[in-house]
Amino acid sequence: MPNETPALYSLMNYADIKLGTWYPKGGMHKFVEAFEKIAIENNVKIITNEEVVSFEKDKKRINKVITTNSSYFADIVISGADYHHTDKKLLNDDANYSKKYWNKRVMAPSCLLFYVGVDRKLENLQHHNLFFDESLTNHGVEIYKEPKWPSAPLFYVCAPSVTDASVAPKGCENLFFLIPIAPDLKDDEETREKYFNILLDRFKKRTGNDISENIVYKKSFCIEDFKTEYNAFKGNAYGLANTLRQTAVLKPSIRNKKISNFYYTGQLTVPGPGVPPSIISGEVVAKYVLKNHS
Ligand SMILES: Cc1cc2nc3c(=O)[nH]c(=O)nc-3n(C[C@H](O)[C@H](O)[C@H](O)COP(=O)(O)OP(=O)(O)OC[C@H]3O[C@@H](n4cnc5c(N)ncnc54)[C@H](O)[C@@H]3O)c2cc1C
């Protein structure tokens, strides 16, 4: 059992995130809209759909941020993008940590997701549904110790339309299936489809709902999408695993050691993964910058 503790801890922590989730009416994007509103009220100019591709430096300071469309003068730069991507792809020689350091990190799981729309109401479902009807130990081993696609996956189903009528048309359900998997596995369409069929079978067996003939919308998202859409290291979904050696001061630092006006924020630095900690991370770095640069 002690050997399985990190896997168990991580999966239970994941379940805990799920069960403890606070859900705003209209979905999680309502948080984004609320933050956008506060920022605009405080004269922040938000520019979207531009990828940062490099920086221009003057001695030990970044003075320009170069994006796919333009470039911007900068007094202070805070990167909220994946820490490894910021270090290895954007800062290169000025990276805080080496390739060896990153390869020694234990990453939290990635996941295979399916967004599914169903044209009828379903029974025996709650907003959050955890399917822990297979071996947690085996699934943990297949995530951390012997990384491979799970032989009998545990999974989570979110059915927000059970509690929030605004997220699906009348008489329909909005479902979100999630299987935690090891990061950096080979991810292709055939594998995704294989697991979708496993999910449908287990969902039917455990809830009595056969949805195979009622699917009106289906979209998958997995490791390759986390890499291409979020630049996520190894296609991880939740940053670093919560192990003792990657906790608190042992997490990647918010300050760049070589560039005096460069900072990092988000789930790979302090305090860690999850929506609330990532928001707090922004607050931590903002306070640090205000204290040291005003
Ligand atoms: C399926 C799933 C379910 C989850 N469920 C929960 C939950 O129930 N509760 C919870 O608390 N947490 C949950 N999490 C975790 C939570 O979503 C993350 O911890 C959090 O969103 C991380 O925030 P972040 O700001 O660090 O990174 P992100 O939200 O990934 O934001 C980083 C942004 O940087 C952008 N970016 C990357 N590279 C560049 C570049 N070069 N130029 C410009 N922009 C760039 C990315 O596109 C992205 O928009 C879940 C995560 C997943 C994937």
PDBQT file of the ligand as one rigid body, heavy atoms in Angstrom, charges set to zero:
ROOT
HETATM    1  C1  LIG A 301     -10.907  18.688 -17.597  1.00  0.00    +0.000 C 
HETATM    2  C2  LIG A 301     -10.439  19.486 -16.428  1.00  0.00    +0.000 A 
HETATM    3  C3  LIG A 301     -11.235  19.561 -15.305  1.00  0.00    +0.000 A 
HETATM    4  C4  LIG A 301     -10.839  20.344 -14.224  1.00  0.00    +0.000 A 
HETATM    5  N1  LIG A 301     -11.671  20.425 -13.160  1.00  0.00    +0.000 NA
HETATM    6  C5  LIG A 301     -11.347  21.245 -12.126  1.00  0.00    +0.000 A 
HETATM    7  C6  LIG A 301     -12.252  21.443 -11.049  1.00  0.00    +0.000 A 
HETATM    8  O1  LIG A 301     -13.346  20.880 -11.004  1.00  0.00    +0.000 OA
HETATM    9  N2  LIG A 301     -11.889  22.279 -10.048  1.00  0.00    +0.000 N 
HETATM   10  C7  LIG A 301     -10.687  22.932 -10.061  1.00  0.00    +0.000 A 
HETATM   11  O2  LIG A 301     -10.402  23.696  -9.141  1.00  0.00    +0.000 OA
HETATM   12  N3  LIG A 301      -9.799  22.747 -11.081  1.00  0.00    +0.000 NA
HETATM   13  C8  LIG A 301     -10.097  21.927 -12.109  1.00  0.00    +0.000 A 
HETATM   14  N4  LIG A 301      -9.219  21.750 -13.154  1.00  0.00    +0.000 N 
HETATM   15  C9  LIG A 301      -7.882  22.380 -13.088  1.00  0.00    +0.000 C 
HETATM   16  C10 LIG A 301      -7.917  23.842 -13.475  1.00  0.00    +0.000 C 
HETATM   17  O3  LIG A 301      -8.685  24.014 -14.655  1.00  0.00    +0.000 OA
HETATM   18  C11 LIG A 301      -6.479  24.339 -13.709  1.00  0.00    +0.000 C 
HETATM   19  O4  LIG A 301      -5.689  24.064 -12.553  1.00  0.00    +0.000 OA
HETATM   20  C12 LIG A 301      -6.443  25.847 -13.974  1.00  0.00    +0.000 C 
HETATM   21  O5  LIG A 301      -7.311  26.205 -15.032  1.00  0.00    +0.000 OA
HETATM   22  C13 LIG A 301      -5.030  26.278 -14.351  1.00  0.00    +0.000 C 
HETATM   23  O6  LIG A 301      -5.057  27.656 -14.585  1.00  0.00    +0.000 OA
HETATM   24  P1  LIG A 301      -3.825  28.368 -15.281  1.00  0.00    +0.000 P 
HETATM   25  O7  LIG A 301      -4.188  29.808 -15.373  1.00  0.00    +0.000 OA
HETATM   26  O8  LIG A 301      -2.552  27.992 -14.591  1.00  0.00    +0.000 OA
HETATM   27  O9  LIG A 301      -3.703  27.725 -16.734  1.00  0.00    +0.000 OA
HETATM   28  P2  LIG A 301      -4.692  27.762 -17.968  1.00  0.00    +0.000 P 
HETATM   29  O10 LIG A 301      -6.113  27.847 -17.507  1.00  0.00    +0.000 OA
HETATM   30  O11 LIG A 301      -4.276  26.603 -18.842  1.00  0.00    +0.000 OA
HETATM   31  O12 LIG A 301      -4.346  29.146 -18.685  1.00  0.00    +0.000 OA
HETATM   32  C14 LIG A 301      -3.136  29.331 -19.386  1.00  0.00    +0.000 C 
HETATM   33  C15 LIG A 301      -3.470  30.071 -20.671  1.00  0.00    +0.000 C 
HETATM   34  O13 LIG A 301      -2.243  30.419 -21.338  1.00  0.00    +0.000 OA
HETATM   35  C16 LIG A 301      -2.466  30.273 -22.727  1.00  0.00    +0.000 C 
HETATM   36  N5  LIG A 301      -1.149  30.164 -23.411  1.00  0.00    +0.000 N 
HETATM   37  C17 LIG A 301      -0.306  29.105 -23.456  1.00  0.00    +0.000 A 
HETATM   38  N6  LIG A 301       0.791  29.421 -24.192  1.00  0.00    +0.000 NA
HETATM   39  C18 LIG A 301       0.630  30.710 -24.603  1.00  0.00    +0.000 A 
HETATM   40  C19 LIG A 301       1.412  31.604 -25.410  1.00  0.00    +0.000 A 
HETATM   41  N7  LIG A 301       2.613  31.252 -25.928  1.00  0.00    +0.000 N 
HETATM   42  N8  LIG A 301       0.930  32.856 -25.668  1.00  0.00    +0.000 NA
HETATM   43  C20 LIG A 301      -0.274  33.255 -25.143  1.00  0.00    +0.000 A 
HETATM   44  N9  LIG A 301      -1.058  32.449 -24.372  1.00  0.00    +0.000 NA
HETATM   45  C21 LIG A 301      -0.612  31.189 -24.116  1.00  0.00    +0.000 A 
HETATM   46  C22 LIG A 301      -3.293  29.014 -22.843  1.00  0.00    +0.000 C 
HETATM   47  O14 LIG A 301      -3.930  28.943 -24.100  1.00  0.00    +0.000 OA
HETATM   48  C23 LIG A 301      -4.258  29.207 -21.675  1.00  0.00    +0.000 C 
HETATM   49  O15 LIG A 301      -5.399  29.928 -22.082  1.00  0.00    +0.000 OA
HETATM   50  C24 LIG A 301      -9.587  21.009 -14.258  1.00  0.00    +0.000 A 
HETATM   51  C25 LIG A 301      -8.771  20.921 -15.401  1.00  0.00    +0.000 A 
HETATM   52  C26 LIG A 301      -9.189  20.167 -16.473  1.00  0.00    +0.000 A 
HETATM   53  C27 LIG A 301      -8.317  20.104 -17.706  1.00  0.00    +0.000 C 
ENDROOT
TORSDOF 0
